[in-house]
Amino acid sequence: MRAIWSGAISFGLVNIPVRLYSAAGEAGISFDMLAKDDLSPIKYQRIAASDGREVPYKDIVKGYEIEKGKYVVLSDKDFEKANAKKTKSIEILNFVDEEEINSIYFDKPYYLEPDKNASKPYALLREALKKSKKVGIASFVLRNREHLAVLKVAGNVIVLNQMRYHADVRDADDLNLPEKDAVSAKETEMAIKLIEQLTEKFQPSHYKDTYVDELKKIIEAKSEGKTIQVKGGEAPEPTRVKDLMDVLKASLETNKKTKDRPAVKKEHKTKSTKRKAKS
């Protein structure tokens, strides 16, 4: 991985030099934009408005328009001069219990790695966060904008999760939402039973992007001129209010039968596979 930012975590009077790495990336399919008539690739060019010439990325600068057609050009150094401390530090503002933070505020995760000679203070903060069961609320500047973040521990790494500001989160009060008494106590009880029946230990590696796999199969079939078999059928129909209890009961019974079913065939296949592997 390549570091996208370097600076220091400011923890009281302690400064911990760190490097910031993106902790997530898109694993989907990349598509090219094509002209419909001849399938020629569409190019996105940076064109100068004055004479229509294409401008290389290296020759593009950032400017602020102070009046019509008049700009002040800013360099990377100018952005740092605005507040050198802010552009080079992750300042912990305070600590809170993680469960107090609504997940709607979480935006992008990053890994923090200690820089040279910063292993001990990094470990100190990490272990203190673990044992106190707290997370740090911090501010930092990335790509010329100040962000709010939460620092928490995941295994042996301190994760910085960029957050949305409260002002950036839209209010849900304008939505047409049902009242608490819209369902009966019996219906709620049945729904809780279904939730408990479907509850498992969370294991992220078990969840796969099957939609991308299906898209790849469609692409392969089209490239070979094969007929594409539609999977999944039609979109699910909404459950009618009067059928709600019956559907809940049926869901509970279906899942119970699935869980009670012995896994003999699965075990047999596993043993068979092992025998083949040995032979």
C-alpha positions in Angstrom: 0.0 0.0 0.0 1.0 3.6 -0.6 0.7 6.2 2.1 -1.6 9.1 1.1 -0.8 11.4 4.0 1.8 11.8 6.7 1.7 13.8 9.9 1.2 13.1 13.6 -1.5 12.2 16.1 -1.7 14.9 18.7 -2.6 13.2 22.0 -2.4 15.8 24.8 1.2 16.9 24.6 2.2 13.7 22.9 2.8 13.7 19.1 2.9 10.4 17.3 4.2 10.5 13.7 2.0 8.4 11.5 1.3 7.5 7.9 -2.3 7.3 6.6 -3.3 4.5 4.2 -6.7 3.9 2.6 -8.3 0.9 4.3 -10.9 0.2 1.6 -11.2 0.0 -2.2 -13.8 -0.8 -4.9 -13.6 -4.4 -6.2 -16.3 -4.0 -8.9 -16.1 -4.2 -12.6 -14.6 -1.2 -14.5 -16.6 -0.2 -17.7 -15.5 2.0 -20.5 -17.8 4.6 -21.9 -18.4 4.1 -25.7 -20.2 5.9 -28.5 -23.4 4.0 -29.3 -23.0 4.0 -33.1 -19.4 2.7 -33.5 -18.4 1.7 -30.0 -15.4 4.0 -30.1 -14.1 5.0 -26.6 -15.2 8.3 -25.1 -12.3 10.6 -24.1 -12.5 13.0 -21.2 -10.2 15.9 -21.9 -9.2 19.0 -20.0 -9.9 21.9 -22.4 -8.8 25.5 -22.0 -11.8 27.8 -22.5 -9.6 30.5 -24.1 -8.5 28.6 -27.2 -9.8 25.0 -27.0 -6.4 23.4 -26.4 -6.0 20.3 -24.2 -4.1 21.0 -21.0 -1.9 18.3 -19.4 -2.8 17.6 -15.8 0.7 18.7 -14.6 -0.1 22.2 -16.0 -3.3 22.7 -14.1 -3.3 24.9 -11.0 -6.0 25.8 -8.4 -7.4 29.3 -8.5 -10.0 31.3 -6.6 -12.1 33.8 -8.6 -12.0 37.1 -6.7 -13.9 38.9 -9.4 -15.2 38.0 -12.9 -12.3 36.5 -14.9 -9.7 37.4 -12.2 -8.1 34.6 -10.1 -5.7 34.1 -7.3 -3.6 31.0 -7.8 -2.8 28.8 -4.8 0.0 26.2 -4.5 0.2 23.3 -2.1 2.5 25.4 0.1 -0.2 28.1 0.3 -2.7 25.6 1.7 -0.2 24.5 4.3 0.4 28.2 5.3 -3.3 28.5 6.1 -2.5 26.4 9.2 0.6 24.2 9.2 -0.4 22.5 12.4 -3.8 21.5 11.0 -2.4 20.2 7.7 0.1 18.0 9.5 -1.7 16.7 12.6 -4.6 14.5 13.6 -5.7 16.3 16.7 -7.7 14.3 19.2 -10.3 16.6 20.6 -11.9 14.3 23.2 -12.8 10.6 23.9 -16.3 9.0 23.9 -17.9 5.6 24.1 -18.2 4.1 20.6 -21.8 3.1 21.0 -22.8 6.8 21.4 -21.9 7.4 17.7 -24.6 6.8 15.2 -23.3 4.8 12.2 -24.7 7.4 9.8 -21.8 9.6 10.7 -19.1 7.1 9.5 -17.7 7.8 6.0 -14.3 6.4 5.0 -11.9 4.1 6.9 -8.1 4.6 6.9 -5.2 2.7 8.6 -2.7 4.6 10.7 0.9 3.2 10.7 3.6 4.6 13.1 6.5 6.4 11.5 10.1 5.9 12.4 10.8 5.8 16.1 7.1 6.2 16.9 6.3 2.6 17.7 6.2 3.0 21.5 3.8 6.1 21.7 1.7 4.5 19.0 1.4 1.3 21.1 0.7 3.4 24.1 -2.3 5.0 22.5 -3.5 1.8 21.0 -3.4 -0.1 24.3 -5.0 2.8 26.2 -7.9 2.9 23.8 -8.3 -0.9 24.1 -8.4 -1.0 27.9 -10.5 2.2 28.3 -12.9 0.9 25.6 -13.1 4.5 24.3 -12.6 6.0 20.9 -11.0 9.3 20.1 -12.8 12.1 18.2 -10.3 14.0 16.1 -10.0 16.6 13.4 -7.5 16.5 10.5 -7.1 18.1 7.1 -7.0 16.0 3.9 -7.2 17.3 0.3 -7.6 20.9 1.5 -10.6 20.2 3.7 -10.9 19.8 7.4 -12.6 16.5 8.4 -13.9 15.0 11.6 -12.8 11.5 12.5 -13.0 8.8 15.0 -9.8 6.8 16.1 -10.5 3.2 17.2 -8.5 0.0 17.5 -9.0 -3.0 15.2 -6.7 -5.8 16.1 -3.2 -4.2 16.3 -3.9 -1.2 14.1 -5.4 2.2 14.9 -8.1 2.9 12.4 -9.1 6.5 11.5 -12.7 6.5 10.3 -13.4 9.8 8.5 -16.8 11.1 9.7 -19.5 13.3 8.3 -20.2 16.6 10.1 -23.6 16.8 11.7 -24.5 19.6 9.2 -23.8 17.2 6.3 -26.3 14.6 7.6 -29.9 15.2 6.3 -32.7 15.3 8.7 -35.2 12.3 8.6 -38.1 14.3 10.1 -39.6 15.1 6.7 -40.0 11.4 5.8 -43.4 9.8 6.1 -42.7 7.2 8.7 -45.1 4.9 10.7 -45.8 5.5 14.4 -44.6 3.0 17.1 -48.1 1.7 17.5 -48.5 0.7 13.9 -47.8 -2.9 14.8 -49.2 -5.1 17.6 -47.1 -6.5 20.4 -47.7 -10.0 19.0 -46.4 -9.1 15.6 -43.3 -7.5 17.2 -42.7 -10.6 19.3 -42.9 -12.8 16.2 -40.4 -10.5 14.4 -38.0 -10.7 17.3 -38.2 -14.5 17.3 -37.3 -14.5 13.6 -34.4 -12.1 14.2 -33.1 -14.4 17.0 -33.5 -17.4 14.7 -31.4 -15.7 12.0 -28.8 -14.3 14.4 -25.2 -15.5 13.8 -21.7 -14.4 14.7 -20.6 -11.6 12.3 -17.9 -12.9 9.9 -17.1 -10.3 7.2 -15.3 -12.8 4.9 -18.6 -14.8 4.5 -20.2 -12.0 2.5 -19.4 -11.9 -1.2 -20.3 -9.6 -4.0 -22.3 -12.2 -6.0 -23.8 -9.5 -8.3 -20.4 -8.7 -9.8 -19.8 -12.5 -10.4 -23.2 -12.7 -12.2 -22.3 -9.7 -14.3 -19.0 -11.3 -15.3 -20.9 -14.5 -16.4 -23.2 -12.3 -18.5 -20.2 -10.6 -20.1 -18.6 -13.9 -20.9 -21.8 -15.3 -22.4 -22.4 -12.3 -24.6 -18.8 -12.4 -25.8 -19.4 -16.0 -26.9 -22.7 -15.2 -28.5 -24.6 -17.4 -26.0 -28.2 -16.9 -24.8 -28.2 -15.3 -21.4 -30.2 -17.2 -18.7 -32.1 -14.8 -16.4 -31.6 -15.6 -12.8 -33.5 -14.6 -9.7 -37.0 -14.1 -11.3 -39.1 -11.0 -10.6 -38.7 -8.5 -7.9 -40.3 -9.5 -4.6 -43.9 -8.4 -4.0 -44.5 -6.4 -0.8 -46.2 -8.3 2.0 -49.8 -7.3 2.5 -50.7 -6.0 6.0 -53.4 -8.6 6.5 -50.9 -11.4 5.7 -48.1 -10.1 8.0 -48.6 -12.6 10.9 -49.0 -15.6 8.5 -45.8 -14.6 6.7 -43.9 -14.3 10.0 -45.1 -17.7 11.1 -44.2 -19.3 7.8 -40.7 -17.6 7.9 -40.1 -19.0 11.4 -41.2 -22.5 10.4 -39.1 -22.5 7.2 -35.9 -21.4 9.0 -36.5 -23.9 11.8 -36.8 -26.8 9.3 -33.6 -25.6 7.5 -31.6 -25.5 10.8 -33.0 -28.8 12.0 -32.1 -30.6 8.8 -29.1 -32.9 9.3 -26.0 -32.0 7.3 -25.2 -35.6 6.3 -24.8 -34.9 2.6 -22.5 -32.0 3.2 -20.3 -34.1 5.5 -20.3 -36.9 2.9 -19.1 -34.6 0.2 -16.3 -33.2 2.4 -15.1 -36.7 3.2 -15.3 -37.7 -0.5 -13.3 -34.6 -1.5 -10.6 -35.4 1.1 -10.3 -39.0 -0.1 -9.8 -37.8 -3.7 -7.2 -35.3 -2.5 -5.3 -38.0 -0.8 -5.4 -40.4 -3.8 
